Structure formats: C-alpha cells, structure tokens
Amino acid sequence: MSGLNRSFNFLRTTLRPHIIPKVNVSAKPAKHPLTAGEQAIGMLAMFTVILVPSGWILAHLEDYKKR
C-alpha cells in the first residue's frame, strides 16, 4: 500500500502546475541609455558571430562532402 501511495504522490507532484517566479521587471528607464552607435556595434558583433561561421561552412560545403 505504501508503494501505491508513493506512486500517487509522484504523479500528483508531476501533474501539479509548477510555480515559476516572475522576473524582476522594472518600469524605470535605464540608468545608462545606449547610444545608437553602441547599439549598432552590438548588433554588428552579434550578426558577425552568427553569420561568419555559417557562411564559412556554406562556402566550403563541397570540401566537407569530399571528406
């Protein structure tokens, strides 16, 4: 009987909705707002980090097929 209770407790905890804490959202403006230049540099860095390796692989796809 205790094994049955343990299995029901396990099922009850898995089916219970999990409480997720809210993120600390602030309605205040940023302490140090980013300039357009800083935003452009950040976006350029992100696109470079993602697109350059992908482009390298696509440009050398035939070399990878031969291996």
PASEBA-1860 file (N, C-alpha, C; in nm, 3 decimals):
! residues 67
1> MSGLNRSF> 0.083/-0.120/0.000/0.000/0.000/0.000/0.086/0.125/0.000 ~ 0.200/0.120/0.073/0.285/0.239/0.077/0.347/0.267/-0.059 ~ 0.376/0.162/-0.137/0.428/0.183/-0.273/0.326/0.251/-0.361 ~ 0.200/0.217/-0.341/0.092/0.279/-0.417/0.080/0.426/-0.381 ~ 0.092/0.457/-0.251/0.086/0.596/-0.208/0.203/0.676/-0.265 ~ 0.322/0.614/-0.266/0.438/0.684/-0.322/0.418/0.714/-0.470 ~ 0.363/0.618/-0.543/0.341/0.642/-0.686/0.236/0.750/-0.708 ~ 0.131/0.752/-0.625/0.032/0.859/-0.638/0.093/0.995/-0.603
9> NFLRTTLR> 0.178/1.000/-0.501/0.244/1.125/-0.466/0.334/1.172/-0.579 ~ 0.404/1.079/-0.643/0.489/1.114/-0.756/0.407/1.171/-0.871 ~ 0.295/1.104/-0.901/0.209/1.153/-1.009/0.148/1.288/-0.975 ~ 0.111/1.306/-0.849/0.050/1.431/-0.807/0.149/1.546/-0.822 ~ 0.275/1.524/-0.787/0.375/1.632/-0.797/0.410/1.661/-0.942 ~ 0.407/1.559/-1.028/0.440/1.585/-1.169/0.325/1.654/-1.241 ~ 0.202/1.628/-1.201/0.088/1.690/-1.268/0.052/1.827/-1.212 ~ 0.104/1.860/-1.095/0.075/1.989/-1.033/0.144/2.099/-1.114
17> PHIIPKVN> 0.076/2.209/-1.139/0.141/2.317/-1.213/0.257/2.375/-1.131 ~ 0.369/2.392/-1.197/0.487/2.443/-1.129/0.479/2.595/-1.116 ~ 0.518/2.644/-1.004/0.517/2.788/-0.980/0.648/2.845/-1.031 ~ 0.638/2.936/-1.125/0.756/2.999/-1.182/0.761/3.142/-1.131 ~ 0.870/3.180/-1.065/0.877/3.317/-1.014/0.884/3.418/-1.128 ~ 0.823/3.532/-1.104/0.824/3.637/-1.205/0.963/3.700/-1.210 ~ 0.999/3.746/-1.326/1.127/3.814/-1.344/1.113/3.954/-1.285 ~ 1.220/4.004/-1.231/1.217/4.140/-1.177/1.210/4.240/-1.291
25> VSAKPAKH> 1.090/4.281/-1.324/1.068/4.376/-1.432/1.058/4.514/-1.371 ~ 1.131/4.606/-1.429/1.130/4.742/-1.378/1.073/4.835/-1.483 ~ 0.990/4.926/-1.441/0.930/5.023/-1.532/1.015/5.149/-1.543 ~ 1.127/5.150/-1.471/1.213/5.268/-1.474/1.298/5.268/-1.600 ~ 1.339/5.385/-1.647/1.430/5.390/-1.761/1.569/5.339/-1.721 ~ 1.648/5.305/-1.819/1.782/5.252/-1.794/1.868/5.359/-1.727 ~ 1.959/5.313/-1.640/2.049/5.408/-1.574/2.146/5.470/-1.673 ~ 2.189/5.390/-1.770/2.283/5.438/-1.872/2.227/5.398/-2.009
33> PLTAGEQA> 2.150/5.486/-2.072/2.092/5.450/-2.202/2.201/5.433/-2.308 ~ 2.181/5.337/-2.397/2.278/5.311/-2.503/2.255/5.407/-2.618 ~ 2.365/5.454/-2.673/2.355/5.541/-2.789/2.332/5.455/-2.913 ~ 2.299/5.521/-3.023/2.275/5.448/-3.148/2.403/5.380/-3.195 ~ 2.517/5.443/-3.173/2.644/5.382/-3.212/2.674/5.256/-3.134 ~ 2.648/5.259/-3.003/2.670/5.140/-2.920/2.576/5.026/-2.961 ~ 2.453/5.061/-2.993/2.358/4.959/-3.038/2.401/4.900/-3.171 ~ 2.450/4.985/-3.261/2.495/4.937/-3.392/2.615/4.844/-3.378
41> IGMLAMFT> 2.708/4.878/-3.290/2.826/4.793/-3.268/2.783/4.659/-3.209 ~ 2.692/4.660/-3.116/2.643/4.536/-3.057/2.573/4.448/-3.159 ~ 2.488/4.508/-3.241/2.417/4.430/-3.344/2.515/4.375/-3.447 ~ 2.613/4.455/-3.487/2.714/4.409/-3.583/2.793/4.292/-3.526 ~ 2.828/4.301/-3.399/2.902/4.191/-3.336/2.818/4.064/-3.331 ~ 2.690/4.076/-3.297/2.604/3.958/-3.290/2.586/3.893/-3.428 ~ 2.561/3.974/-3.530/2.544/3.919/-3.664/2.674/3.856/-3.713 ~ 2.789/3.918/-3.682/2.917/3.863/-3.723/2.943/3.728/-3.658
49> VILVPSGW> 2.916/3.720/-3.529/2.940/3.595/-3.455/2.853/3.482/-3.509 ~ 2.733/3.514/-3.553/2.642/3.410/-3.600/2.662/3.380/-3.749 ~ 2.678/3.482/-3.832/2.677/3.462/-3.976/2.811/3.421/-4.035 ~ 2.923/3.464/-3.979/3.053/3.431/-4.037/3.079/3.280/-4.032 ~ 3.062/3.212/-3.919/3.084/3.066/-3.922/2.986/2.993/-4.014 ~ 2.862/3.038/-4.019/2.765/2.975/-4.108/2.804/2.995/-4.254 ~ 2.847/3.115/-4.288/2.892/3.143/-4.424/3.014/3.062/-4.462 ~ 3.106/3.045/-4.368/3.226/2.966/-4.393/3.188/2.821/-4.425
57> ILAHLEDY> 3.098/2.766/-4.348/3.056/2.627/-4.371/2.986/2.615/-4.506 ~ 2.898/2.708/-4.538/2.828/2.701/-4.666/2.922/2.722/-4.784 ~ 3.023/2.807/-4.769/3.117/2.831/-4.877/3.207/2.710/-4.901 ~ 3.235/2.632/-4.799/3.323/2.516/-4.810/3.247/2.385/-4.801 ~ 3.121/2.387/-4.838/3.037/2.268/-4.826/3.086/2.154/-4.914 ~ 3.134/2.186/-5.033/3.185/2.082/-5.123/3.309/2.016/-5.064 ~ 3.393/2.093/-4.996/3.511/2.035/-4.932/3.470/1.938/-4.821 ~ 3.366/1.973/-4.748/3.320/1.886/-4.640/3.255/1.758/-4.695
65> KKR> 3.193/1.767/-4.813/3.131/1.649/-4.873/3.235/1.548/-4.918 ~ 3.352/1.596/-4.961/3.458/1.508/-5.011/3.522/1.427/-4.900 ~ 3.515/1.473/-4.777/3.582/1.403/-4.666/3.512/1.278/-4.629
END
